[in-house]
């Protein structure tokens, strides 16, 4: 099992949940272009779009 930072583990878990279920979305401040707190959601806007 690869060693991950806490941020990477959270991003992986969120991404996996969003890939598996179209009803899963993220809501909060600065999560789109800014990448969320500490960059946790960085890159997710490009993969999942602004609706999720």
mmCIF file of the N, C-alpha and C atoms, coordinates in Angstrom:
data_MODEL
# 
_entry.id   MODEL 
# 
loop_
_atom_site.group_PDB 
_atom_site.id 
_atom_site.type_symbol 
_atom_site.label_atom_id 
_atom_site.label_alt_id 
_atom_site.label_comp_id 
_atom_site.label_asym_id 
_atom_site.label_entity_id 
_atom_site.label_seq_id 
_atom_site.pdbx_PDB_ins_code 
_atom_site.Cartn_x 
_atom_site.Cartn_y 
_atom_site.Cartn_z 
_atom_site.occupancy 
_atom_site.B_iso_or_equiv 
_atom_site.pdbx_formal_charge 
_atom_site.auth_seq_id 
_atom_site.auth_comp_id 
_atom_site.auth_asym_id 
_atom_site.auth_atom_id 
_atom_site.pdbx_PDB_model_num 
ATOM 1   N N  . UNK A 1 1  ? 0.842   -1.170 0.000   1.00 0.00 ? 1  UNK A N  1 
ATOM 2   C CA . UNK A 1 1  ? 0.000   0.000  0.000   1.00 0.00 ? 1  UNK A CA 1 
ATOM 3   C C  . UNK A 1 1  ? 0.893   1.241  0.000   1.00 0.00 ? 1  UNK A C  1 
ATOM 4   N N  . UNK A 1 2  ? 0.651   2.168  -0.921  1.00 0.00 ? 2  UNK A N  1 
ATOM 5   C CA . UNK A 1 2  ? 1.505   3.356  -0.986  1.00 0.00 ? 2  UNK A CA 1 
ATOM 6   C C  . UNK A 1 2  ? 1.259   4.284  0.202   1.00 0.00 ? 2  UNK A C  1 
ATOM 7   N N  . UNK A 1 3  ? 2.289   4.999  0.585   1.00 0.00 ? 3  UNK A N  1 
ATOM 8   C CA . UNK A 1 3  ? 2.163   5.961  1.670   1.00 0.00 ? 3  UNK A CA 1 
ATOM 9   C C  . UNK A 1 3  ? 1.588   7.254  1.101   1.00 0.00 ? 3  UNK A C  1 
ATOM 10  N N  . UNK A 1 4  ? 0.515   7.756  1.708   1.00 0.00 ? 4  UNK A N  1 
ATOM 11  C CA . UNK A 1 4  ? -0.159  8.966  1.247   1.00 0.00 ? 4  UNK A CA 1 
ATOM 12  C C  . UNK A 1 4  ? -0.164  10.010 2.350   1.00 0.00 ? 4  UNK A C  1 
ATOM 13  N N  . UNK A 1 5  ? -0.202  11.268 1.934   1.00 0.00 ? 5  UNK A N  1 
ATOM 14  C CA . UNK A 1 5  ? -0.435  12.321 2.913   1.00 0.00 ? 5  UNK A CA 1 
ATOM 15  C C  . UNK A 1 5  ? -1.918  12.320 3.256   1.00 0.00 ? 5  UNK A C  1 
ATOM 16  N N  . UNK A 1 6  ? -2.279  12.989 4.329   1.00 0.00 ? 6  UNK A N  1 
ATOM 17  C CA . UNK A 1 6  ? -3.682  13.092 4.713   1.00 0.00 ? 6  UNK A CA 1 
ATOM 18  C C  . UNK A 1 6  ? -4.477  13.732 3.578   1.00 0.00 ? 6  UNK A C  1 
ATOM 19  N N  . UNK A 1 7  ? -3.934  14.785 2.977   1.00 0.00 ? 7  UNK A N  1 
ATOM 20  C CA . UNK A 1 7  ? -4.595  15.481 1.867   1.00 0.00 ? 7  UNK A CA 1 
ATOM 21  C C  . UNK A 1 7  ? -4.836  14.539 0.691   1.00 0.00 ? 7  UNK A C  1 
ATOM 22  N N  . UNK A 1 8  ? -3.854  13.757 0.327   1.00 0.00 ? 8  UNK A N  1 
ATOM 23  C CA . UNK A 1 8  ? -4.001  12.813 -0.786  1.00 0.00 ? 8  UNK A CA 1 
ATOM 24  C C  . UNK A 1 8  ? -5.052  11.747 -0.479  1.00 0.00 ? 8  UNK A C  1 
ATOM 25  N N  . UNK A 1 9  ? -5.075  11.281 0.755   1.00 0.00 ? 9  UNK A N  1 
ATOM 26  C CA . UNK A 1 9  ? -6.047  10.258 1.143   1.00 0.00 ? 9  UNK A CA 1 
ATOM 27  C C  . UNK A 1 9  ? -7.472  10.800 1.073   1.00 0.00 ? 9  UNK A C  1 
ATOM 28  N N  . UNK A 1 10 ? -7.670  12.044 1.534   1.00 0.00 ? 10 UNK A N  1 
ATOM 29  C CA . UNK A 1 10 ? -9.000  12.654 1.473   1.00 0.00 ? 10 UNK A CA 1 
ATOM 30  C C  . UNK A 1 10 ? -9.407  12.868 0.022   1.00 0.00 ? 10 UNK A C  1 
ATOM 31  N N  . UNK A 1 11 ? -8.494  13.389 -0.801  1.00 0.00 ? 11 UNK A N  1 
ATOM 32  C CA . UNK A 1 11 ? -8.797  13.608 -2.220  1.00 0.00 ? 11 UNK A CA 1 
ATOM 33  C C  . UNK A 1 11 ? -9.141  12.290 -2.908  1.00 0.00 ? 11 UNK A C  1 
ATOM 34  N N  . UNK A 1 12 ? -8.381  11.250 -2.645  1.00 0.00 ? 12 UNK A N  1 
ATOM 35  C CA . UNK A 1 12 ? -8.649  9.939  -3.250  1.00 0.00 ? 12 UNK A CA 1 
ATOM 36  C C  . UNK A 1 12 ? -10.017 9.402  -2.838  1.00 0.00 ? 12 UNK A C  1 
ATOM 37  N N  . UNK A 1 13 ? -10.351 9.545  -1.559  1.00 0.00 ? 13 UNK A N  1 
ATOM 38  C CA . UNK A 1 13 ? -11.641 9.050  -1.073  1.00 0.00 ? 13 UNK A CA 1 
ATOM 39  C C  . UNK A 1 13 ? -12.795 9.822  -1.699  1.00 0.00 ? 13 UNK A C  1 
ATOM 40  N N  . UNK A 1 14 ? -12.674 11.150 -1.771  1.00 0.00 ? 14 UNK A N  1 
ATOM 41  C CA . UNK A 1 14 ? -13.724 11.964 -2.397  1.00 0.00 ? 14 UNK A CA 1 
ATOM 42  C C  . UNK A 1 14 ? -13.877 11.611 -3.873  1.00 0.00 ? 14 UNK A C  1 
ATOM 43  N N  . UNK A 1 15 ? -12.768 11.506 -4.576  1.00 0.00 ? 15 UNK A N  1 
ATOM 44  C CA . UNK A 1 15 ? -12.809 11.190 -6.005  1.00 0.00 ? 15 UNK A CA 1 
ATOM 45  C C  . UNK A 1 15 ? -13.420 9.818  -6.247  1.00 0.00 ? 15 UNK A C  1 
ATOM 46  N N  . UNK A 1 16 ? -13.035 8.853  -5.441  1.00 0.00 ? 16 UNK A N  1 
ATOM 47  C CA . UNK A 1 16 ? -13.579 7.501  -5.595  1.00 0.00 ? 16 UNK A CA 1 
ATOM 48  C C  . UNK A 1 16 ? -15.091 7.506  -5.384  1.00 0.00 ? 16 UNK A C  1 
ATOM 49  N N  . UNK A 1 17 ? -15.543 8.191  -4.349  1.00 0.00 ? 17 UNK A N  1 
ATOM 50  C CA . UNK A 1 17 ? -16.986 8.259  -4.077  1.00 0.00 ? 17 UNK A CA 1 
ATOM 51  C C  . UNK A 1 17 ? -17.725 8.939  -5.221  1.00 0.00 ? 17 UNK A C  1 
ATOM 52  N N  . UNK A 1 18 ? -17.139 9.993  -5.787  1.00 0.00 ? 18 UNK A N  1 
ATOM 53  C CA . UNK A 1 18 ? -17.795 10.716 -6.878  1.00 0.00 ? 18 UNK A CA 1 
ATOM 54  C C  . UNK A 1 18 ? -17.805 9.902  -8.165  1.00 0.00 ? 18 UNK A C  1 
ATOM 55  N N  . UNK A 1 19 ? -16.791 9.095  -8.388  1.00 0.00 ? 19 UNK A N  1 
ATOM 56  C CA . UNK A 1 19 ? -16.768 8.233  -9.577  1.00 0.00 ? 19 UNK A CA 1 
ATOM 57  C C  . UNK A 1 19 ? -17.804 7.110  -9.466  1.00 0.00 ? 19 UNK A C  1 
ATOM 58  N N  . UNK A 1 20 ? -18.004 6.619  -8.259  1.00 0.00 ? 20 UNK A N  1 
ATOM 59  C CA . UNK A 1 20 ? -18.913 5.492  -8.045  1.00 0.00 ? 20 UNK A CA 1 
ATOM 60  C C  . UNK A 1 20 ? -20.380 5.894  -7.985  1.00 0.00 ? 20 UNK A C  1 
ATOM 61  N N  . UNK A 1 21 ? -20.656 7.149  -7.618  1.00 0.00 ? 21 UNK A N  1 
ATOM 62  C CA . UNK A 1 21 ? -22.047 7.573  -7.409  1.00 0.00 ? 21 UNK A CA 1 
ATOM 63  C C  . UNK A 1 21 ? -22.239 8.992  -7.938  1.00 0.00 ? 21 UNK A C  1 
ATOM 64  N N  . UNK A 1 22 ? -23.039 9.137  -8.982  1.00 0.00 ? 22 UNK A N  1 
ATOM 65  C CA . UNK A 1 22 ? -23.286 10.446 -9.588  1.00 0.00 ? 22 UNK A CA 1 
ATOM 66  C C  . UNK A 1 22 ? -24.043 11.401 -8.672  1.00 0.00 ? 22 UNK A C  1 
ATOM 67  N N  . UNK A 1 23 ? -24.621 10.906 -7.588  1.00 0.00 ? 23 UNK A N  1 
ATOM 68  C CA . UNK A 1 23 ? -25.340 11.768 -6.648  1.00 0.00 ? 23 UNK A CA 1 
ATOM 69  C C  . UNK A 1 23 ? -24.413 12.434 -5.634  1.00 0.00 ? 23 UNK A C  1 
ATOM 70  N N  . UNK A 1 24 ? -23.157 12.018 -5.570  1.00 0.00 ? 24 UNK A N  1 
ATOM 71  C CA . UNK A 1 24 ? -22.199 12.591 -4.626  1.00 0.00 ? 24 UNK A CA 1 
ATOM 72  C C  . UNK A 1 24 ? -21.665 13.900 -5.192  1.00 0.00 ? 24 UNK A C  1 
ATOM 73  N N  . UNK A 1 25 ? -21.639 14.932 -4.342  1.00 0.00 ? 25 UNK A N  1 
ATOM 74  C CA . UNK A 1 25 ? -21.091 16.227 -4.736  1.00 0.00 ? 25 UNK A CA 1 
ATOM 75  C C  . UNK A 1 25 ? -20.381 16.853 -3.544  1.00 0.00 ? 25 UNK A C  1 
ATOM 76  N N  . UNK A 1 26 ? -19.616 17.905 -3.814  1.00 0.00 ? 26 UNK A N  1 
ATOM 77  C CA . UNK A 1 26 ? -18.882 18.609 -2.769  1.00 0.00 ? 26 UNK A CA 1 
ATOM 78  C C  . UNK A 1 26 ? -19.423 20.029 -2.701  1.00 0.00 ? 26 UNK A C  1 
ATOM 79  N N  . UNK A 1 27 ? -19.644 20.530 -1.488  1.00 0.00 ? 27 UNK A N  1 
ATOM 80  C CA . UNK A 1 27 ? -20.144 21.874 -1.299  1.00 0.00 ? 27 UNK A CA 1 
ATOM 81  C C  . UNK A 1 27 ? -19.251 22.585 -0.283  1.00 0.00 ? 27 UNK A C  1 
ATOM 82  N N  . UNK A 1 28 ? -18.896 23.831 -0.579  1.00 0.00 ? 28 UNK A N  1 
ATOM 83  C CA . UNK A 1 28 ? -18.091 24.593 0.358   1.00 0.00 ? 28 UNK A CA 1 
ATOM 84  C C  . UNK A 1 28 ? -17.465 25.801 -0.300  1.00 0.00 ? 28 UNK A C  1 
ATOM 85  N N  . UNK A 1 29 ? -16.674 26.520 0.447   1.00 0.00 ? 29 UNK A N  1 
ATOM 86  C CA . UNK A 1 29 ? -16.007 27.715 -0.055  1.00 0.00 ? 29 UNK A CA 1 
ATOM 87  C C  . UNK A 1 29 ? -14.678 27.348 -0.706  1.00 0.00 ? 29 UNK A C  1 
ATOM 88  N N  . UNK A 1 30 ? -14.379 28.019 -1.800  1.00 0.00 ? 30 UNK A N  1 
ATOM 89  C CA . UNK A 1 30 ? -13.078 27.889 -2.480  1.00 0.00 ? 30 UNK A CA 1 
ATOM 90  C C  . UNK A 1 30 ? -12.730 26.465 -2.897  1.00 0.00 ? 30 UNK A C  1 
ATOM 91  N N  . UNK A 1 31 ? -13.724 25.652 -3.211  1.00 0.00 ? 31 UNK A N  1 
ATOM 92  C CA . UNK A 1 31 ? -13.430 24.269 -3.575  1.00 0.00 ? 31 UNK A CA 1 
ATOM 93  C C  . UNK A 1 31 ? -13.222 24.066 -5.065  1.00 0.00 ? 31 UNK A C  1 
ATOM 94  N N  . UNK A 1 32 ? -13.589 25.045 -5.873  1.00 0.00 ? 32 UNK A N  1 
ATOM 95  C CA . UNK A 1 32 ? -13.480 24.880 -7.326  1.00 0.00 ? 32 UNK A CA 1 
ATOM 96  C C  . UNK A 1 32 ? -12.089 25.284 -7.797  1.00 0.00 ? 32 UNK A C  1 
ATOM 97  N N  . UNK A 1 33 ? -11.951 26.511 -8.260  1.00 0.00 ? 33 UNK A N  1 
ATOM 98  C CA . UNK A 1 33 ? -10.664 26.956 -8.804  1.00 0.00 ? 33 UNK A CA 1 
ATOM 99  C C  . UNK A 1 33 ? -9.555  26.962 -7.759  1.00 0.00 ? 33 UNK A C  1 
ATOM 100 N N  . UNK A 1 34 ? -9.904  27.300 -6.523  1.00 0.00 ? 34 UNK A N  1 
ATOM 101 C CA . UNK A 1 34 ? -8.890  27.396 -5.470  1.00 0.00 ? 34 UNK A CA 1 
ATOM 102 C C  . UNK A 1 34 ? -8.405  26.018 -5.000  1.00 0.00 ? 34 UNK A C  1 
ATOM 103 N N  . UNK A 1 35 ? -9.182  25.002 -5.217  1.00 0.00 ? 35 UNK A N  1 
ATOM 104 C CA . UNK A 1 35 ? -8.758  23.661 -4.813  1.00 0.00 ? 35 UNK A CA 1 
ATOM 105 C C  . UNK A 1 35 ? -9.048  23.325 -3.371  1.00 0.00 ? 35 UNK A C  1 
ATOM 106 N N  . UNK A 1 36 ? -9.876  24.137 -2.726  1.00 0.00 ? 36 UNK A N  1 
ATOM 107 C CA . UNK A 1 36 ? -10.266 23.842 -1.352  1.00 0.00 ? 36 UNK A CA 1 
ATOM 108 C C  . UNK A 1 36 ? -9.160  24.095 -0.349  1.00 0.00 ? 36 UNK A C  1 
ATOM 109 N N  . UNK A 1 37 ? -9.476  23.800 0.885   1.00 0.00 ? 37 UNK A N  1 
ATOM 110 C CA . UNK A 1 37 ? -8.523  23.978 1.961   1.00 0.00 ? 37 UNK A CA 1 
ATOM 111 C C  . UNK A 1 37 ? -7.303  23.084 1.727   1.00 0.00 ? 37 UNK A C  1 
ATOM 112 N N  . UNK A 1 38 ? -6.160  23.687 1.682   1.00 0.00 ? 38 UNK A N  1 
ATOM 113 C CA . UNK A 1 38 ? -4.900  22.960 1.497   1.00 0.00 ? 38 UNK A CA 1 
ATOM 114 C C  . UNK A 1 38 ? -4.826  22.209 0.165   1.00 0.00 ? 38 UNK A C  1 
ATOM 115 N N  . UNK A 1 39 ? -5.664  22.593 -0.808  1.00 0.00 ? 39 UNK A N  1 
ATOM 116 C CA . UNK A 1 39 ? -5.614  21.967 -2.129  1.00 0.00 ? 39 UNK A CA 1 
ATOM 117 C C  . UNK A 1 39 ? -6.244  20.590 -2.205  1.00 0.00 ? 39 UNK A C  1 
ATOM 118 N N  . UNK A 1 40 ? -7.089  20.255 -1.242  1.00 0.00 ? 40 UNK A N  1 
ATOM 119 C CA . UNK A 1 40 ? -7.681  18.913 -1.193  1.00 0.00 ? 40 UNK A CA 1 
ATOM 120 C C  . UNK A 1 40 ? -8.503  18.604 -2.439  1.00 0.00 ? 40 UNK A C  1 
ATOM 121 N N  . UNK A 1 41 ? -9.240  19.586 -2.971  1.00 0.00 ? 41 UNK A N  1 
ATOM 122 C CA . UNK A 1 41 ? -10.099 19.328 -4.132  1.00 0.00 ? 41 UNK A CA 1 
ATOM 123 C C  . UNK A 1 41 ? -9.456  19.786 -5.439  1.00 0.00 ? 41 UNK A C  1 
ATOM 124 N N  . UNK A 1 42 ? -8.177  20.063 -5.416  1.00 0.00 ? 42 UNK A N  1 
ATOM 125 C CA . UNK A 1 42 ? -7.472  20.517 -6.616  1.00 0.00 ? 42 UNK A CA 1 
ATOM 126 C C  . UNK A 1 42 ? -7.586  19.472 -7.729  1.00 0.00 ? 42 UNK A C  1 
ATOM 127 N N  . UNK A 1 43 ? -8.007  19.928 -8.917  1.00 0.00 ? 43 UNK A N  1 
ATOM 128 C CA . UNK A 1 43 ? -8.140  19.050 -10.071 1.00 0.00 ? 43 UNK A CA 1 
ATOM 129 C C  . UNK A 1 43 ? -9.502  18.386 -10.199 1.00 0.00 ? 43 UNK A C  1 
ATOM 130 N N  . UNK A 1 44 ? -10.302 18.451 -9.149  1.00 0.00 ? 44 UNK A N  1 
ATOM 131 C CA . UNK A 1 44 ? -11.601 17.787 -9.186  1.00 0.00 ? 44 UNK A CA 1 
ATOM 132 C C  . UNK A 1 44 ? -12.603 18.547 -10.050 1.00 0.00 ? 44 UNK A C  1 
ATOM 133 N N  . UNK A 1 45 ? -12.476 19.858 -10.144 1.00 0.00 ? 45 UNK A N  1 
ATOM 134 C CA . UNK A 1 45 ? -13.362 20.642 -11.011 1.00 0.00 ? 45 UNK A CA 1 
ATOM 135 C C  . UNK A 1 45 ? -13.212 20.185 -12.455 1.00 0.00 ? 45 UNK A C  1 
ATOM 136 N N  . UNK A 1 46 ? -11.991 19.974 -12.897 1.00 0.00 ? 46 UNK A N  1 
ATOM 137 C CA . UNK A 1 46 ? -11.740 19.530 -14.275 1.00 0.00 ? 46 UNK A CA 1 
ATOM 138 C C  . UNK A 1 46 ? -12.316 18.133 -14.524 1.00 0.00 ? 46 UNK A C  1 
ATOM 139 N N  . UNK A 1 47 ? -12.224 17.267 -13.539 1.00 0.00 ? 47 UNK A N  1 
ATOM 140 C CA . UNK A 1 47 ? -12.714 15.895 -13.722 1.00 0.00 ? 47 UNK A CA 1 
ATOM 141 C C  . UNK A 1 47 ? -14.232 15.782 -13.618 1.00 0.00 ? 47 UNK A C  1 
ATOM 142 N N  . UNK A 1 48 ? -14.837 16.493 -12.659 1.00 0.00 ? 48 UNK A N  1 
ATOM 143 C CA . UNK A 1 48 ? -16.257 16.292 -12.374 1.00 0.00 ? 48 UNK A CA 1 
ATOM 144 C C  . UNK A 1 48 ? -17.163 17.437 -12.809 1.00 0.00 ? 48 UNK A C  1 
ATOM 145 N N  . UNK A 1 49 ? -16.592 18.583 -13.157 1.00 0.00 ? 49 UNK A N  1 
ATOM 146 C CA . UNK A 1 49 ? -17.389 19.714 -13.615 1.00 0.00 ? 49 UNK A CA 1 
ATOM 147 C C  . UNK A 1 49 ? -17.961 20.548 -12.477 1.00 0.00 ? 49 UNK A C  1 
ATOM 148 N N  . UNK A 1 50 ? -18.503 21.722 -12.820 1.00 0.00 ? 50 UNK A N  1 
ATOM 149 C CA . UNK A 1 50 ? -18.972 22.669 -11.804 1.00 0.00 ? 50 UNK A CA 1 
ATOM 150 C C  . UNK A 1 50 ? -20.265 22.254 -11.092 1.00 0.00 ? 50 UNK A C  1 
ATOM 151 N N  . UNK A 1 51 ? -21.011 21.334 -11.654 1.00 0.00 ? 51 UNK A N  1 
ATOM 152 C CA . UNK A 1 51 ? -22.273 20.921 -11.029 1.00 0.00 ? 51 UNK A CA 1 
ATOM 153 C C  . UNK A 1 51 ? -22.063 20.001 -9.835  1.00 0.00 ? 51 UNK A C  1 
ATOM 154 N N  . UNK A 1 52 ? -20.869 19.422 -9.733  1.00 0.00 ? 52 UNK A N  1 
ATOM 155 C CA . UNK A 1 52 ? -20.620 18.481 -8.643  1.00 0.00 ? 52 UNK A CA 1 
ATOM 156 C C  . UNK A 1 52 ? -19.540 18.994 -7.733  1.00 0.00 ? 52 UNK A C  1 
# 
